[in-house]
Amino acid sequence: MTRTPAENNHLPIYEDLVRERGDAVAEAQMAAAHTHHQAAELLSEGEAAYRDHRPAHHGRPHQG
């Protein structure tokens, strides 16, 4: 017996496990998205701090 794509999407064992134990895959995806968002914020803050604290260049070449 061949299943149709709609039948293949219905996974009763997985659905039962999600009901009993929670959806670990969805939780991991949410945690990864949160971590990605935090990392992006921290990196952009770090770049802004670097720009604010680096020595100013006045267009004159350094003469030693």
MMTF fields as JSON, N, C-alpha, C and O atoms, coordinates in Angstrom:
{
  "mmtfVersion": "1.0.0",
  "mmtfProducer": "UNKNOWN",
  "numBonds": 255,
  "numAtoms": 256,
  "numGroups": 64,
  "numChains": 1,
  "numModels": 1,
  "chainsPerModel": [1],
  "groupsPerChain": [64],
  "chainIdList": ["A"],
  "bondAtomList": [4, 2, 8, 6, 12, 10, 16, 14, 20, 18, 24, 22, 28, 26, 32, 30, 36, 34, 40, 38, 44, 42, 48, 46, 52, 50, 56, 54, 60, 58, 64, 62, 68, 66, 72, 70, 76, 74, 80, 78, 84, 82, 88, 86, 92, 90, 96, 94, 100, 98, 104, 102, 108, 106, 112, 110, 116, 114, 120, 118, 124, 122, 128, 126, 132, 130, 136, 134, 140, 138, 144, 142, 148, 146, 152, 150, 156, 154, 160, 158, 164, 162, 168, 166, 172, 170, 176, 174, 180, 178, 184, 182, 188, 186, 192, 190, 196, 194, 200, 198, 204, 202, 208, 206, 212, 210, 216, 214, 220, 218, 224, 222, 228, 226, 232, 230, 236, 234, 240, 238, 244, 242, 248, 246, 252, 250],
  "bondOrderList": [1, 1, 1, 1, 1, 1, 1, 1, 1, 1, 1, 1, 1, 1, 1, 1, 1, 1, 1, 1, 1, 1, 1, 1, 1, 1, 1, 1, 1, 1, 1, 1, 1, 1, 1, 1, 1, 1, 1, 1, 1, 1, 1, 1, 1, 1, 1, 1, 1, 1, 1, 1, 1, 1, 1, 1, 1, 1, 1, 1, 1, 1, 1],
  "groupList": [{"groupName": "MET", "atomNameList": ["N", "CA", "C", "O"], "elementList": ["N", "C", "C", "O"], "formalChargeList": [0, 0, 0, 0], "bondAtomList": [1, 0, 2, 1, 3, 2], "bondOrderList": [1, 1, 2], "singleLetterCode": "M", "chemCompType": "L-PEPTIDE LINKING"}, {"groupName": "THR", "atomNameList": ["N", "CA", "C", "O"], "elementList": ["N", "C", "C", "O"], "formalChargeList": [0, 0, 0, 0], "bondAtomList": [1, 0, 2, 1, 3, 2], "bondOrderList": [1, 1, 2], "singleLetterCode": "T", "chemCompType": "L-PEPTIDE LINKING"}, {"groupName": "ARG", "atomNameList": ["N", "CA", "C", "O"], "elementList": ["N", "C", "C", "O"], "formalChargeList": [0, 0, 0, 0], "bondAtomList": [1, 0, 2, 1, 3, 2], "bondOrderList": [1, 1, 2], "singleLetterCode": "R", "chemCompType": "L-PEPTIDE LINKING"}, {"groupName": "PRO", "atomNameList": ["N", "CA", "C", "O"], "elementList": ["N", "C", "C", "O"], "formalChargeList": [0, 0, 0, 0], "bondAtomList": [1, 0, 2, 1, 3, 2], "bondOrderList": [1, 1, 2], "singleLetterCode": "P", "chemCompType": "L-PEPTIDE LINKING"}, {"groupName": "ALA", "atomNameList": ["N", "CA", "C", "O"], "elementList": ["N", "C", "C", "O"], "formalChargeList": [0, 0, 0, 0], "bondAtomList": [1, 0, 2, 1, 3, 2], "bondOrderList": [1, 1, 2], "singleLetterCode": "A", "chemCompType": "L-PEPTIDE LINKING"}, {"groupName": "GLU", "atomNameList": ["N", "CA", "C", "O"], "elementList": ["N", "C", "C", "O"], "formalChargeList": [0, 0, 0, 0], "bondAtomList": [1, 0, 2, 1, 3, 2], "bondOrderList": [1, 1, 2], "singleLetterCode": "E", "chemCompType": "L-PEPTIDE LINKING"}, {"groupName": "ASN", "atomNameList": ["N", "CA", "C", "O"], "elementList": ["N", "C", "C", "O"], "formalChargeList": [0, 0, 0, 0], "bondAtomList": [1, 0, 2, 1, 3, 2], "bondOrderList": [1, 1, 2], "singleLetterCode": "N", "chemCompType": "L-PEPTIDE LINKING"}, {"groupName": "HIS", "atomNameList": ["N", "CA", "C", "O"], "elementList": ["N", "C", "C", "O"], "formalChargeList": [0, 0, 0, 0], "bondAtomList": [1, 0, 2, 1, 3, 2], "bondOrderList": [1, 1, 2], "singleLetterCode": "H", "chemCompType": "L-PEPTIDE LINKING"}, {"groupName": "LEU", "atomNameList": ["N", "CA", "C", "O"], "elementList": ["N", "C", "C", "O"], "formalChargeList": [0, 0, 0, 0], "bondAtomList": [1, 0, 2, 1, 3, 2], "bondOrderList": [1, 1, 2], "singleLetterCode": "L", "chemCompType": "L-PEPTIDE LINKING"}, {"groupName": "ILE", "atomNameList": ["N", "CA", "C", "O"], "elementList": ["N", "C", "C", "O"], "formalChargeList": [0, 0, 0, 0], "bondAtomList": [1, 0, 2, 1, 3, 2], "bondOrderList": [1, 1, 2], "singleLetterCode": "I", "chemCompType": "L-PEPTIDE LINKING"}, {"groupName": "TYR", "atomNameList": ["N", "CA", "C", "O"], "elementList": ["N", "C", "C", "O"], "formalChargeList": [0, 0, 0, 0], "bondAtomList": [1, 0, 2, 1, 3, 2], "bondOrderList": [1, 1, 2], "singleLetterCode": "Y", "chemCompType": "L-PEPTIDE LINKING"}, {"groupName": "ASP", "atomNameList": ["N", "CA", "C", "O"], "elementList": ["N", "C", "C", "O"], "formalChargeList": [0, 0, 0, 0], "bondAtomList": [1, 0, 2, 1, 3, 2], "bondOrderList": [1, 1, 2], "singleLetterCode": "D", "chemCompType": "L-PEPTIDE LINKING"}, {"groupName": "VAL", "atomNameList": ["N", "CA", "C", "O"], "elementList": ["N", "C", "C", "O"], "formalChargeList": [0, 0, 0, 0], "bondAtomList": [1, 0, 2, 1, 3, 2], "bondOrderList": [1, 1, 2], "singleLetterCode": "V", "chemCompType": "L-PEPTIDE LINKING"}, {"groupName": "GLY", "atomNameList": ["N", "CA", "C", "O"], "elementList": ["N", "C", "C", "O"], "formalChargeList": [0, 0, 0, 0], "bondAtomList": [1, 0, 2, 1, 3, 2], "bondOrderList": [1, 1, 2], "singleLetterCode": "G", "chemCompType": "PEPTIDE LINKING"}, {"groupName": "GLN", "atomNameList": ["N", "CA", "C", "O"], "elementList": ["N", "C", "C", "O"], "formalChargeList": [0, 0, 0, 0], "bondAtomList": [1, 0, 2, 1, 3, 2], "bondOrderList": [1, 1, 2], "singleLetterCode": "Q", "chemCompType": "L-PEPTIDE LINKING"}, {"groupName": "SER", "atomNameList": ["N", "CA", "C", "O"], "elementList": ["N", "C", "C", "O"], "formalChargeList": [0, 0, 0, 0], "bondAtomList": [1, 0, 2, 1, 3, 2], "bondOrderList": [1, 1, 2], "singleLetterCode": "S", "chemCompType": "L-PEPTIDE LINKING"}],
  "groupTypeList": [0, 1, 2, 1, 3, 4, 5, 6, 6, 7, 8, 3, 9, 10, 5, 11, 8, 12, 2, 5, 2, 13, 11, 4, 12, 4, 5, 4, 14, 0, 4, 4, 4, 7, 1, 7, 7, 14, 4, 4, 5, 8, 8, 15, 5, 13, 5, 4, 4, 10, 2, 11, 7, 2, 3, 4, 7, 7, 13, 2, 3, 7, 14, 13],
  "groupIdList": [1, 2, 3, 4, 5, 6, 7, 8, 9, 10, 11, 12, 13, 14, 15, 16, 17, 18, 19, 20, 21, 22, 23, 24, 25, 26, 27, 28, 29, 30, 31, 32, 33, 34, 35, 36, 37, 38, 39, 40, 41, 42, 43, 44, 45, 46, 47, 48, 49, 50, 51, 52, 53, 54, 55, 56, 57, 58, 59, 60, 61, 62, 63, 64],
  "secStructList": [7, 7, 7, 7, 2, 2, 2, 2, 2, 7, 7, 2, 2, 2, 2, 2, 2, 2, 2, 2, 2, 7, 7, 2, 2, 2, 2, 2, 2, 2, 2, 2, 2, 2, 2, 2, 2, 2, 2, 2, 2, 2, 2, 2, 2, 2, 2, 2, 2, 2, 2, 2, 2, 1, 7, 7, 7, 7, 1, 7, 7, 7, 7, 7],
  "xCoordList": [0.846, 0.0, 0.898, 1.795, 0.667, 1.429, 0.668, -0.539, 1.418, 0.784, 0.885, 1.829, -0.097, -0.054, 0.764, 0.969, 1.243, 2.004, 1.229, 1.824, -0.068, -0.867, -0.856, -0.8, -0.906, -0.866, 0.513, 0.612, 1.576, 2.921, 3.168, 4.013, 2.446, 2.619, 1.978, 2.309, 1.092, 0.41, 1.238, 1.315, 1.851, 2.72, 2.159, 2.536, 1.253, 0.585, 1.538, 1.293, 2.604, 3.54, 4.217, 4.335, 4.664, 5.306, 4.317, 4.67, 3.078, 2.065, 1.807, 1.645, 1.768, 1.581, 2.756, 2.557, 3.97, 5.145, 5.149, 5.51, 4.747, 4.684, 3.68, 3.954, 2.533, 1.525, 2.058, 1.82, 2.762, 3.245, 4.484, 4.587, 5.413, 6.734, 7.058, 8.035, 6.269, 6.575, 7.291, 7.797, 7.322, 7.911, 9.351, 9.607, 10.277, 11.69, 12.242, 13.094, 11.777, 12.267, 11.854, 12.675, 10.602, 10.127, 10.844, 11.207, 11.047, 11.755, 13.202, 13.718, 13.853, 15.23, 15.281, 16.201, 14.316, 14.267, 14.068, 14.698, 13.197, 12.975, 14.232, 14.582, 14.908, 16.135, 17.221, 17.958, 17.324, 18.323, 18.023, 18.94, 16.762, 16.387, 16.689, 17.181, 16.396, 16.673, 18.177, 18.608, 18.962, 20.419, 20.966, 21.845, 20.453, 20.875, 20.574, 21.41, 19.381, 18.988, 19.899, 20.346, 20.174, 21.059, 22.463, 23.071, 22.977, 24.32, 24.393, 25.369, 23.377, 23.352, 23.339, 24.028, 22.554, 22.517, 23.873, 24.365, 24.47, 25.759, 26.851, 27.697, 26.839, 27.838, 27.661, 28.646, 26.429, 26.212, 26.583, 27.107, 26.327, 26.74, 28.265, 28.825, 28.926, 30.39, 30.989, 31.988, 30.401, 30.89, 30.703, 31.581, 29.574, 29.327, 30.321, 30.829, 30.603, 31.568, 32.958, 33.706, 33.308, 34.613, 34.723, 35.741, 33.662, 33.671, 33.774, 34.449, 33.111, 33.118, 34.454, 34.779, 35.234, 36.455, 37.753, 38.829, 37.688, 38.926, 39.516, 38.781, 40.804, 41.434, 40.934, 40.735, 40.737, 40.252, 41.382, 42.533, 41.064, 42.029, 41.746, 40.642, 42.7, 42.495, 42.964, 43.056, 43.258, 43.635, 45.099, 45.525, 45.87, 47.304, 48.083, 47.824, 49.012, 49.823, 50.736, 51.207, 50.955, 51.816, 53.261, 53.773, 53.9, 55.316, 56.156, 55.953, 57.072, 57.828, 59.172, 59.899],
  "yCoordList": [-1.172, 0.0, 1.244, 1.358, 2.161, 3.397, 4.524, 4.686, 5.306, 6.427, 7.694, 7.877, 8.558, 9.861, 10.806, 10.512, 11.944, 12.894, 13.376, 13.583, 13.556, 14.003, 12.958, 13.307, 11.694, 10.623, 10.532, 10.213, 10.809, 10.746, 11.849, 11.685, 12.98, 14.078, 13.795, 14.459, 12.851, 12.497, 11.437, 10.289, 11.831, 10.929, 10.741, 11.466, 9.766, 9.617, 9.32, 9.773, 8.582, 8.279, 9.558, 9.792, 10.391, 11.653, 12.567, 13.204, 12.628, 13.466, 13.012, 13.845, 11.711, 11.195, 11.581, 11.984, 11.46, 11.833, 13.322, 13.715, 14.147, 15.59, 15.877, 16.682, 15.234, 15.434, 14.988, 15.657, 13.885, 13.328, 14.046, 14.303, 14.368, 14.851, 16.284, 16.849, 16.883, 18.209, 18.102, 17.043, 19.214, 19.234, 19.732, 20.933, 18.809, 19.149, 19.83, 20.712, 19.443, 20.051, 21.52, 22.379, 21.815, 23.201, 24.023, 25.173, 23.451, 24.148, 24.443, 25.522, 23.497, 23.711, 24.794, 25.611, 24.809, 25.843, 27.224, 28.194, 27.315, 28.596, 29.044, 30.223, 28.126, 28.461, 28.911, 29.854, 28.256, 28.639, 30.029, 30.827, 30.323, 31.643, 32.72, 33.795, 32.435, 33.386, 33.631, 34.775, 32.585, 32.701, 33.493, 34.339, 33.22, 33.941, 35.43, 36.269, 35.762, 37.154, 37.846, 38.971, 37.174, 37.744, 37.959, 38.999, 37.0, 37.121, 38.292, 39.042, 38.453, 39.565, 40.9, 41.836, 40.993, 42.228, 42.52, 43.646, 41.509, 41.71, 42.079, 42.924, 41.456, 41.785, 43.212, 43.922, 43.636, 45.007, 46.01, 47.08, 45.695, 46.573, 46.649, 47.722, 45.519, 45.484, 46.294, 46.984, 46.226, 47.024, 48.507, 49.308, 48.884, 50.294, 50.782, 51.898, 49.967, 50.345, 50.493, 51.394, 49.616, 49.697, 51.009, 51.698, 51.349, 52.6, 53.813, 54.787, 53.763, 54.893, 55.069, 56.184, 54.01, 54.074, 53.959, 54.014, 53.805, 53.712, 55.113, 56.1, 55.198, 56.509, 57.183, 56.536, 58.469, 59.223, 59.39, 59.593, 59.306, 59.493, 60.854, 61.092, 61.731, 63.096, 63.323, 64.47, 62.277, 62.42, 62.746, 62.868, 62.888, 63.169, 61.879, 61.111, 61.623, 60.404, 60.515, 61.591, 59.362, 59.305, 59.545, 58.898, 60.47, 60.75, 60.307, 60.784, 59.423, 58.832, 59.271, 58.826],
  "zCoordList": [0.0, 0.0, 0.0, 0.836, -0.916, -1.029, -0.341, -0.516, 0.455, 1.158, 0.325, -0.444, 0.49, -0.168, 0.709, 1.886, 0.166, 0.988, 2.208, 3.265, 2.09, 3.233, 4.336, 5.516, 3.976, 4.976, 5.629, 6.813, 4.873, 5.42, 6.443, 7.323, 6.349, 7.287, 8.633, 9.615, 8.709, 9.952, 10.681, 10.244, 11.791, 12.541, 13.943, 14.864, 14.114, 15.407, 16.564, 17.682, 16.329, 17.419, 17.886, 19.089, 16.945, 17.288, 18.013, 19.005, 17.516, 18.152, 19.591, 20.484, 19.817, 21.177, 22.075, 23.222, 21.558, 22.347, 22.681, 23.79, 21.717, 21.958, 23.067, 23.957, 23.022, 24.072, 25.433, 26.439, 25.472, 26.742, 27.269, 28.469, 26.394, 26.823, 26.418, 26.91, 25.54, 25.03, 23.693, 23.321, 22.984, 21.645, 21.732, 21.647, 21.901, 22.058, 20.819, 20.931, 19.647, 18.408, 18.35, 18.029, 18.653, 18.637, 19.704, 19.457, 20.871, 21.942, 21.549, 21.844, 20.889, 20.441, 19.368, 19.361, 18.472, 17.44, 18.07, 17.649, 19.074, 19.748, 20.489, 20.45, 21.157, 21.876, 20.902, 21.192, 19.763, 18.758, 18.2, 18.005, 17.943, 17.433, 18.47, 18.127, 19.737, 20.814, 20.936, 21.077, 20.884, 20.968, 19.785, 19.95, 18.607, 17.405, 17.548, 17.212, 18.045, 18.232, 19.245, 19.016, 20.364, 21.382, 20.835, 21.084, 20.102, 19.535, 18.563, 18.568, 17.737, 16.785, 17.519, 17.115, 18.6, 19.384, 20.012, 19.945, 20.619, 21.273, 20.283, 20.577, 19.117, 18.106, 17.602, 17.397, 17.402, 16.925, 18.017, 17.705, 19.281, 20.382, 20.461, 20.688, 20.275, 20.301, 19.183, 19.387, 17.997, 16.869, 17.141, 16.82, 17.729, 18.043, 19.09, 18.984, 20.094, 21.134, 20.528, 20.906, 19.593, 18.932, 18.155, 18.226, 17.411, 16.638, 17.568, 17.236, 18.727, 19.653, 20.361, 20.77, 20.519, 21.318, 20.535, 21.131, 19.245, 18.477, 18.291, 18.289, 18.139, 17.95, 16.688, 15.66, 16.773, 15.616, 14.613, 14.997, 13.357, 12.292, 11.683, 11.193, 11.705, 11.24, 9.813, 9.374, 9.091, 7.708, 7.477, 6.329, 8.531, 8.374, 8.519, 9.445, 7.647, 7.795, 9.028, 9.398, 9.629, 10.809, 10.394, 9.48, 11.067, 10.758, 11.942, 13.058, 11.72, 12.801, 12.907, 13.796]
}
